[in-house]
Amino acid sequence: MNLTAQTPAPTTPAVIGLTSIEAEERLAELGPNTLPEPEPPSPLRVFLIQFRNPIIYILLLASALSFATGRIEDGLFILVVLLINASIGTYQEYSADRAAAALRKLEQPSARVIRDGVACRIEAKRLVVGDLVLLESGDRIPADLMLVDASDLRCDESLLTGESMPVPKGRTVEGSSDETASSMLLAGSLATRGRAKGVVTATGTATMLGGIAAELGRANSSQPPLVARLAKFTNALAVFVGLAALVLVVAGFLRGLPLHDLVMMSVGLAVSAVPEGLPIAISVALAVSMRRMAARNVIVRSMPAVEALGSTTIIATDKTGTLTSNVQTVTEIRLPDGTDIALDAHADLDKCEIRASGLDSDLVRERARRLLRAALLANEGTLARRDDLWVAAGDTVDVALLAAGRKAGLGQEELNDRYPLAARIAYEPEHKYAASFHHGSDRIHVFVKGASEVLIEMSDRMDSAGNAVEIDRASLLAQKEEMAARGLRVLAFAEGEISASLAGSLGHGHLVDLVFLGLAGLQDPVRPEVPNAMKDCHAAGVEVVMVTGDDPRTAAAIARDAGLGFHAGQVVSGHDIDEAARAGDQRLDEITREARIYARVQPAQKSAIVASLIRNGHIVAVTGDGVNDGPALKKAHVGVAMGLRGTEVAKESADLVVTDDNFASIVAGISEGRAAYRNIRKVVLMSVATGAAEVLLFMLALPFGLPMPLLPVQLLWLNLVTNGIQDVALAGGRPEGDELAGPPRSPLEPVLDRTMIRRVVQSTVVIGGAAFLAFQWMIAHGYGVPEARNITLLIFVMFENVQTLACSSERRSIFSVDILRNRFLLLSVLAAQTIHISAMYVPWLSGTLGLSPITPLEWGLSMLIASSLVLVTEVDKFVSRRRRDRSSHA
């Protein structure tokens, strides 16, 4: 839809926002605030892409050779198998693309607007011209906006203009030659600092971003490292198989075998031994894991993160909203002289009351209201009644303070009318405070809220029984420490006055000589599921450290409630980190090897902590939500952004987005990542072992003067049909449930480690050797070559069935696995067996494959032979379990 006809809404109605009815009418007229998305590849194109594979080219050549030599049935069979294989691959890839698109929809950006006079959050695509948008640092600009108000606003417009430095924005910006440009915010840019309000002037393709959308190509998704490594392994294996096939062709030619049969045999062995479908199967395993993670509130933005998450050794987590519920409530007010005022944590806002520790004096209540007045005026949140419900918007701490004010009988709107706003200093992590300046009759009133130690230094007096007396900093700090030790988040409040003549130059420099009003304790309980998640991390060998901007005492109390084990020496502050960084990386690395709680940490220090943990050999997953968390999220192996309170900068820097901001969801993601890696190992074992067994069968048959044990078309049937079905089932297998029962794997550990190589060799010898002995015995005892091949092929299909079931768990016995938990795996085994048996009774297919019906006795004997693999794998698993048990008790 072309939206170039959009024009700015009239100024007056825009400043107060739109009504819901006006917004719906404009949305219907102008369309959603979206850019045209590139068309996904059609099923036909995905189908054709399946044929871009060197193995496919070889098979097509073999088909052409069959037609040229008059073997029409062989040529047709190869083509049919290729079509079936391409159809399965198309379904897998197209389904994965659709799933990825569905996951992207879960990441819809949002915007804060004023609708019907109330601040609320809506999907950014529902923005319309005339909407009044509220912005803060970290927000991505959702549409083209004209500023109506701004405070210390800077925007990163590098995506649109190439300007590397953030650009100051405001209705009038000093030094700006273009007032219109300085007051315009462009869709797609980022607010890196400050606060603002702006009116939407254009949406969708009518924005500047929409005008250049055709030039902005979406980056191709990188190939997961594991897929790349296995593709390299597949290529190396192809070279080996090529040499082996050449040896077999030469040996067969010297024995006088037909050249066509030798060529077809080489093709069949290449297809069987080279697991060319392995990278696709692994991509499917990762895609399935991504869908499962989404169901557990973890959206994967980068497929390689699934692999990295499974090997995570340490999680550097936020406190607020991740370990805690992020439902802040003011439960206590402490006045400077030690007077306690309790607020019911769950009081109805309509029953406005505060309790003063048995002192029911008007003076105490008035002093509490004075503190809460500062809390409400230096506040950017909103709390309003809407349809008989209280509707809040803004930072959870701001909302909690507004609720506390409501309980004391104070309303934000009434205070704003009484004290008109002159200027505001927005909260930024490096300042640790927020402030507002308000017009009085002949003075400017100053109200400040923020970190206790900062406001104590700003003040030279404190409130005592309603009078301003000399400040007692030691006493105030002791009160703050006592509150923090009880797990309360402690904020301080102060007020002051300055001359009205300074109204044109208000700023940080005027926050001096204030009157300290007291402290407020906010309670944010630990999420009930977090302690168990901490236990899961401990069992899984994953360390957890807390990185927070809160006070060390508060952080320690919350960590204790969360089940994070530590001692006093493992609590360090941002100041400690700075000192260690100045001393050098070695000193910082010594601290991070031991520390478990990092308190009063700045975003830049967080990045240094992550870098140090990486130097110490950890695979680091780090959580973040702020605009300044971007470097830390990028630096970590797995960056985890918070979906509810996270800024757009954090989300775009992260590999994962946790939609419920819950620590337990991160642990669930680790479990799914480990499950995906296990499934990948199962597919590798299945594919490599069965392919190698077929090569071994031929390598044994030719020196003993036996005919080819399997026809080329039988090899194709075995690997592209019966084996392919079971590979897909293993790739998408359900987690076993004990993924968090052991330590994480080393990131340097190859997929084909010692255990895998041993099991591949065992399976190869058992399958290839048993099939060879069976074929040799049948030839020696009068079976015709076609009959012997028919039964040998059935034995291989049954070995594949047994291998699939044996691979359902890498550690547990096949007899202890609840096979019904993975019904798709069981169905794949039954399907492979059913398809093969059915092919014996389909005239054209049985003739092409050289199949014929077998007796129940032959079927039973074949199953008995295939069952030998169970004995070998069970013994190996038993020995491995005993070794692990001994090492764990050592």
N, C-alpha and C positions, 0 to 999 in steps of 0.2 A: 504494500500500500504506500503510495506517495503522500507524504505529510508535509510537503513544502508550503502548503497554504496556511500552516499554523502561524498565529500571531500572538504576541504577549497579551495576557489578560489585563484589563484595566487595573491600575495600581490599587485603588481603594479596596475592592473586594479581595484582591490577592493577599493583602497584608493580614487579613483576618482568616484567610483560608477559604476553601470551598465547602459547600454542603455535600452530603453524600449523593443527593439527587443531581446536583450540578455536575459532580464528577462522573457519575454514570452516563449522563447525557453526552458529555464531551468524549468519554471513552467510546461510546457507540458511534459518535461522529468521526473521530480522528483515528481510532484504532489503538491497539496496545503499544506501550513504550518498549518495543523490541526491534532488533535488527534482523534482517533476513538471514536465516541459518543456511549454510551450505547443504545442498541435497545429499543425503546419504547414498552410498552406492546401491544401485538396484540389485535385486536378487540375481538377475541375468549377469550383471557385471561380476558379482561375487562368484557366480558359477564359473565364468570364463577364467577368472584369476586362478582357480584351482588347477588349471592345466599349465601354469607357469612354474614348472618344476622339472629339473633334469631327468629325474626318474620317469616322469610322465612321458617325456620325449623319447626315452628308450623304449617304453612300452608301446608307444604309437609306432615306432620303427619296427618293433617286433610284430605288431598287428599287420603292418604293411607287408612285412616279409612273409607272414602266414598267407595272406591273400595272394601274394605273388607266386607262392609255391603250391597253391591249390588247397591249402588247409583253411578253408573258409570258416569252419566251425571254431577253430582256434582263434582266428582273427576276430570273429564276431564276439567270442567270449571275452577277449581282452578289452574290446571296446565297451561291452556291457559292464564289465567290472570297473573300468575307468569312469563310466557314467554314474554308477552306484557310489563309487568313492568320492567323486566330485559333488554328488548330491548331498552326501553326509557332511562333507567339508563345508558346503554352502550353508547348510542348516546350522552347523556349529558357529561359523563366523557371523552369519547374519543375525543369529540369536544373540551372540556376544555384543554385536554392534547395537542391537535394539536395547539390550540390557544396559550398556554404557550410556545410551541416550536417556534411558529412564533414570539412571543415577544422576545424570546432569540436571534433570528436572528437579531433583531433590535439593539442588544447590541454588535455587532461585534467589537472586538478590532482593533485598527489601529496602524500604525507605521510611523515615519518620516524617509524617506530615500532620498538618492541622486540618482535621475534618470535623465539621459541625462544632467548631470551636474547641475541640479537644485534641490533644496530641495522641497519635496512634501510629502503629507500624503496619504498613501494607506492602504487598509485593510491588517491586519497582515497575513491573510491566503494567500496573494499573494506574501509574501516574498520568496526569493530564495537564494540559496547559492551564495555568492559573493556580495550581496547587502550591501551597506554602510548605516548603521542605525545611526540616531542621537537620543541621549537619554538625558533626564533631570530628575531632582528629581521628583518622583511620577510616573514615567513610569514603566510599567511591561515589563520585557525583553521578546520580542516576539519570539525569537529563540536563539539557542546557538550562541554566538558572540565571536570573538577575538578582543580585544581592539586595536585600532590604536592611540587613543588619549583619555585622561581622565583628568578631573580637579576636585579634591576633591571628588572623586566618592566613594560611599559606597552602598552596596547592601544587602538586606535582603534575605537570602537563606534558611530561616527556613523551608519553604515548602519542600525543597529538602534534606537539610542536618541536620535539627534539630537545627542548630546554632541559638541561640536566639538573639544574637547581630548582628547589621549590620557589614558586612565585608568590609574592605578597598580594593579597586580595582585600578589597574593601570598597565601600562606596566612594571613597577618595583615598588613594594611596600615594604617599609622599614619593616624589620622584617619578611618578608615572606620567607619561606623555599622552596616554590614551585612557581617559577616565572610563569609557565604555568597556574596554578590555579588562581593566582592573576590577570592574564590578560584575563581570560576566564569569560564570563558572561553566566549564565545558563538560559535557557527558563523557565519562571514561577517565577523567582526571581524578586525582586522589587528594583529599584533605589531609595534609600531613601535620597540621597544627591548628589549634584554635577552635572556635565555634562560629556558626553562622546561621542565618535564615535567608532563604532565597525563593523567588517565585519562578515556577517552571515557565519557560518561554518557548521551548520546542521539545518534542519527544520523538523517539523512533528514528526513522530515516531523515527527518527534518533537522536533526541535530548535526553539528559539525562532524561528530564521529560517524553518523549515518551517511554523511556525504562522501566520506573516504572509506566506508566499510568494504567496498569492493577491492581496495588496495591492501586491506589487512587480512592476510591469509592466516589460517589457523595452522600452528606448527604441527608437523607430523609427530605422532606419539613415538617415543623412543622404544626400541626393542628391549624388553626386560633382560637384564644381564644374564640371568639363568638361561633364557631362551638362546641368547647369543652364544653362551658357552657350549650348550648342547648342540647348536647348529654347527659349531666348529668341530665338536666331537663327531658328529654325523659325517662331516666331510672327510675327516681323517679315517673314519671307519670305511667310507666308500672307497678310498684308495686301497686299503687292505683287502677289501672284498674283491675289488677289481683285479688285484694280483692273484688272489685265490681262484677267481673265476678263470683267469687266463691259464693257470696251471691245470685246472680241470678240463678246459677246452683242448689244450695240447695233449693231455693224457687220453681224452676221449677220441680225439682225432687219430692218434697213433693206434687206438684200438679199433678204428674203422667205423665209429659211430657217425650217423648222418650229420652233416654240418648244420642243417636247420635245427635239429634237436639240440645240438651243442650250443647254438646261439640262444635258443629259447631257454635252455637250462641256465645259461649265464644270466640272462635277463631275470629269470625267476629267482635265482640266488641273490642278485643285486637287490631286487625288491624285498626279499625276505630278510636279508642280513643288514641292509641299510635302513634304519628306522626313520625314513624321510618324513613320516607323519608325527615324529616326536615333538618338534617345536610347536606344531599346531595343537597337539594334545596338551602340552604344557600351557599354552596360551588359554586353552579352554579351562584348565585347572585353575589358573589365576583369575579368569573371568568369573567362574563359578564362586570362587572365594570372595571376589568383590561383591557379588550379589548377596552372599551370606553375611558379609560384614555390614552391608547396607541394612539388612534386616536386624542387625544388632547395633544400629545407630552409628555406624562408622562408614563414611563415604570416602572411597578411594579415588583420589584425583590423579594418581600416578601409579600405573600397574607395577613397576618395580618395587614400590613400597610394600606390596604384599609379601614379596620375598624378604625384604629387609626387616619387616616387622617380626617375622618368625625367628630372626636371629638376634633380636634386641636383647642387650644385656643390662641396660639401665634406663629408667624412665625419670626424666627431670620434669616434675609436674608442678603446675600452679596449685595454690591452696583454694582460693575463693571460687566457688562454683564448680570446681573439679573434684576436690576432696570433700568440700562442703556443699550444702544445698543451695547456696547463693540466694537464700531467703533471709535477708538481713532484717533484724528487729532491734530497736533500741530498748534495752531492758533496764538500763540504769543510767542515772545522771549523777555525777559527783561534782559538787560545787567546790571552789578552791579551799574553803575552810573545812572540808571533809564531810559536809552534809550530804547524805545519800538520799536520792529520790528514785523510787522504783516505779517502773512502768510494766504493766501486765503484757507479756509477750504476745498474747492472743486476744487482747481486748478489742471489743467492737469499736470501730472508729466513731460510731455515732454516740458512744457513751464516753465522752471525753473526760478523763480524770487521770490525775497522777497522785502517787502516794509517797509521802515524805518521811519514811522510817519512823512513823509515830508522831512526827511534828506536823501538825495540820495548820500551820500559821500562814497567813496571807503573804507574809514577807518571803517565806521559802518558795511558795508557789510563784510569786512575782519574779524572783531571781531565776527560777527554772524557765519561766516564760521568756525572760530576757535572753537566756542562752539559746532557747529554741527559736527566738526571733532571728538571731544571727544564723542559725542553721537553715532557716527557711529562705532568708534573703540571699545568702551566698549559695544558692541552690539552682540547678538547671533542670531538675526533674519536674514532673507534673503529677498531681493527684486530684482527680475530679470525679464527681458523681455523674454517672451516665446510666439511664434506664434502671434506677434503683441499685446500681452497683458502683463500687469504687474502681475506677480505671486509672492505672498508673503507667507512666512512661518515663524513661530515663535510667540513669545509673541506680542500681539497687540500693546503694548507701543513701543517695539523695532521696529516693522514695521512702526509705525507712525513716529518715529525718522528717519528711513531710507528714508521715503517719504519726510520729511522736508529737509533732506540733499540733496535729488535729486532736490528739488525746488531751492536749493542754488547752484546747479551745482556740488555737491560732489557725488562721487560714492564709494560704499563700497569696491569694488574690487581694484580700483586704490589706495585707502588709505591703504588697506592691503598689497599691493605690495610695497608701499612706506615705510610703517612701519611694518616690519615683526613681527609677534606675538611671544613673548617670554613666556608669561604665562597669565592665565586668572583667575579671581575670579568670579565665577558664582553668580548670584543673589540668595540670600536666605532670607526668611522673617525676620529672626532674625538679619541679617546684615543691611538690608534696602539699600543696594547699590550693584553695580557690578563694576568691575574694570578690566582693561587689561594693560599688560606691553608689550612694543614694542621696538625692537632693533633700536638704532640710530647709527650714525657714531662713537660716543665715549661715549654715554650715553644711559640709558634706559628711554624711555618716559612712563609716567604713565597717564592713562585717567580713570576718575571715573564718574559715573552717579548714582543718587539715591535720597533719601529723603533730602530735603533742610537742615533741622536742623543738620543732620549727616555730610553732606559735608561742611557746614559752620564751624563746629567744626574741621574738618580735615584741613581746610585751614588757612593760616596766612596772605595771601595777596589776593587781588582781582584785576581784570582787570578794568582799568579806562583809557579810550581814548587810548587804546593800550599799556598801561604801567601797571606794577604790583605795586600796592600801598598797604599800610597797610589796612587790612580788617576792614570794618565797619559792624560788625555782627548785630547790632540793626537795621541799615538801610536795610540790606538784609532780615532780618526776617520780617520787616514791609512790604517790597515789596511782599514777599511770602504770607503774611496774606491777603494783598489786592487782589492778584490774586485768592487765594483760596476762598475768600468771594464771588467772581463772579462765583463760580461753576467750576473753572478750576482745573484740576489735575496738581500739580506743581512738576516738577523735577528739580534738580540742577545738574551742571556739573563743573568739576574741572580737572586740569592737573598739572603735575609736572615732575621732572627729578630726577633720582638717578644714582649712579655710575654703570658703566658696570660691575664692579667687583662683584656686588651683583646678577648677573644674575642667579646664581645657587640656590638662596634662596629667591626668590620673594614670597611675601605674604602680609597678612593684615597689618603687622607691618610697611610696607613701605608707607602706605597711610597717610603721615603726611606732613606738611609744603607745602601744595598744593596752587595753584593759582585758586581762585574761578572765573569761567568764566561767570556765569549767570544762569538764570532760563528759563524754557520752560513751557508754559501753554498748556495743552492738554484738548480738549473738547470731552466729551462722553455724548451725549444727552440722556435724559430719554426716554425710549421706549414709543411710543405714547399710548399704551394700558395700561400702568402701573397706571396712575391716576384713571381710572375707576376701575381697579382691587383693588386699595386701598379703593375706595368707597364701593366696594362689601365686602371687609374684614370688614369695619366698620359696614355695615348693618348686617353682619353675626356674629358680636360679636367676631371677631378674631383680636387680637392686632398684630401689626407689629413693629418690631425693626430692625434697620440697624446695622450690625456688619461689619466693614471695616477696612482695614489697612491704609486708606487714612487720610489726615489731617482733623481735626474737622470742619474747615470752609468749605472745599470742600464737606464733607459729609453732612453738614447742608444745603448747597445750593442745592445739588442734592435731598435731602429729601424733601425740600420745593417744588421743581419742581415736584416731584413724588406724592405729595399730602399726605405725611406722617406728621400728626399733631404733633407738639412738641413745647416746649419753651426752652429758653437758659439753664435753670437748668436741662434739661433732656438730655444734651449732655455731655457724659463722655469719658474719654480717657483710654487707656490701663494702663497708670500710675495710674489713679484713681482706676482701678480694682485691680492692684497689692497691693496698699496701703490698700484697703478694705479687700482683701484676708488675708493680714498679721494680720489685726485686728480681723479676725474671720468670720465665715459664717454668723453670725447675721448682721454684718455691710455690707457685700456684698449683702445679701438678701434685705436690706433696699435700696441699690442703684438700684438693678435690678427691684424693685417694681415700680420705678419711671422713670428710664432711657428709652429713645427711640432711641438714637443714641450712638453707641460705636465706637469711632474712634481710629486710631493708635493701633489697637488690634492685639496681637500676637496669633497664633493658640492655645497655652496653655491657654491663657486668655479666648479665645472663649469657650473652654471646661468648664472653671470655670463659665462662664456666663450661659451656658446651664444648668449646675448642679444647679445653684442658682435659675433659673426660674422654674425648676422642684420642688425644695423645696418650692417655693412660690405657688405651687398648679397648675401650668400650664401644659397642654399637649403641648409639644414643637415640632414643626417642624423646622429643621435647615438646611440651605443650606451650601454647601462646595464644593471646587474644588481642594484643595491642598493636598499634601501628609500628612501634619500635621493636616489637618481637620478631619482625621479618628477618633480620640477619641471623638470629639464633635458630629460627625455623629452617632457614636455608642451609645453615651450617650443619645441622644435625643430620644423621642418616635418615631419620623419619621425623618430619615436622608435623605436629598434630595441632590443628587450629580448632578453636571452640566455635561451634555452630550457632549457639544462642547469643553469646555476648561478644563473639569475635568480630574484629573489624575486617573489612574487605581485604586490606593489605595482608593481614595474618592469613586469611583463607587462601589467598592467591600464592603466598609463599610456602604453604604447607603441602604435604603429600596426602594427608588425611584430614577429614573434617569430622569431628565428633558432634553429632546433631543434638545430643542432650547434655553436652559439657560434662560428662560423667567419667570419672576415673575408671570405674568398673567396665565401661565400654571400651576403653583403651586396652585393658587386660583381655577382654573378649576378642578384640582385634588381633592381639598377639596369638591367642589360641587358634584363631582362624588362619593366621599366617603360617603357623607351624603345621596345621592340618593340610594346607595347600602344598607345602614342601614335602610332606609325607606322601601325598598322592602323586606328586611328580616322581618321587623315587620309585613308587610302585609301578608307574607306567614305564620308567626306564628299565627296571628289572624285567618286567614282562616282555617288552619289545626286544631288548638286547639278547636276553637269554634264549627266547624261542628262535630268533633269527640265527644266532650262533649255532644252535642245535641243528638247524637244517643244513648249515654249511658243514658241520661235523659229520652228519649223515652221509653226505656226498663224498666228503674226503675219505671216509672209511669204505664206502661202497666201491669206488673205482679201483683202489689197489687190490681188493679181493676179487676182482673180475666180475662183480655183480652188475646187472643192468642198472640204469638210472632208477633209484628207489621211488622217485616221484616225478611226474610229468611237469613240464613248465607251467601248464595251466593249473595244475593242482597246487603248485607253489603260490601262484597268484591268488587262487581261491583261499588258500590257507592264511595268507597274510593281509590281503586287502578286504576280506569279508569276515571270516570267523574271528580273526585276531583283532581287526579294527573295531568291532562292536564292543569287545571286552576292554580295549584300551580306553575308549571313551567313558565307560562305566567306572574304571579305576580313576580316571582324571577327575571325575565329578563325585567321587565317593564321599560319603558322610564322615565327619570327624569321628575318631574312635572314642573320644571322651577323656583321654589321659594325656592330652597334648601339653598340659602344664605340670606334668608329674616329673619332669626332668629338666636339666639345665639346657640353655639355648645352644644351638650348634655354633661352631666356629664359622665366621664368615669366609675363612679360607678353605673350609672343608669342601672337597669336590663332591659332586653328586655320586660319582662312582668312587666311593671311599673303599677302605679295606673290606668292610662288611659286604658292601654291594658287589665288589669284584669276586669275593669268595662265593657268594650266593649265585652270581651269574655263572661262574665256572661249575659249581655243583649242578645247577639246573641244566646247563649245556651238556655236561657229561651224562647225566641221568637220562634226559630226553633224547639227545642224539644217539647215545650208546644203546638205550633200550629199543629205540626204533630200528637201529641197525641190526641188533641181534634178532629182533622179531622178523624183520625182512629177510635176513639171511636164513633163519630157521624155516620160514615158509618156502623159500626157493628150494632149500635142500630137501624138503619133505613133499615135493610134488605140487605145490601151489603154482598156478600160472602167474606170470609176471603181472597182468592186469589185476588179478585177485589180491596178490601180495601188496601191490600199490594201493588198492582200495582200502585194505585193512591198515596199512601203514599210515595212510592219510587220516583215517579215523583215530588211530592212536595219537597222532599229533594233535588233532582237534581236542581229544580228551586231556592230553597233557596241558594244552592251553587252558582248558576249563579248570583243571586242578591248580595250575599256576596262578590263575586269576583269584581263586578262593584262598590260596596260600598267601597271596600278596595282600589280602584284605587287611592284614595287620603285620607290621614288620617285626613286632616283638612278641605279641601274644599268640598262643596256640590257636590253630584253626578250630579246635574243639571248644575253646572258651569264648570265641567271638560270636556275638549275637548276629547271625547273618541276616536276620529279618530287619535289623536296623538299616541295612543298606539294600533295600529291595531291588533297586535298579541294578546293582551288581549281580544279584542272584538271577534277575530276569535276563541279564546279558549272557550269563552262562547257559541258561536254558534256551535262549534264543539262538546262540551259536550252535548248540547241539541239535536243536530242532531244525534249523535251516540246513545243516549238513545232512541229517537223516532224510529230510524231505527231498533234498537234491537227488538222492538215490532213486527216487520214484518218479522224477520228472524226466520224461524220455529225452528231450533235447539236451537238458542240462546234464543228465547222467551220462549221456553219450559223449558230450564234450569233455567232461571232467574225468571220464573213465571210472565212474562209480557204478556200484551194483548193490542191491539189498544184501544185508548180512543176517546171519542167524543170531538168536539171542545168546547162544554160547559164545560166538565170536565177539559180540558186543560186551559181554561180561568179562571175557579174557582181556579185551582191550582196556576196559576200565580198571581191571586188576593191575595191568602193567603200568597204566598212568598213575595209579595210586602209590606206586613206589616213590614218586616225588614227594608225597606227603611225609613219608617216613624220613627222608633225607632233610627236608626243611624243618620238621618238628625237632629232630635231633639238634640241628644247628641253632634253632631258637632256644632250645632248652639249655645248651651249653652257653650261649650268649647271656641268657638271663642269670645263670649261676655266676658267670664272671662279673656281671654288673652288681649282683648282690654282694659278692666278696669285696669288690672295690669300694662299694658304698659303706661297708662295715669296717673297712681298713682304717 
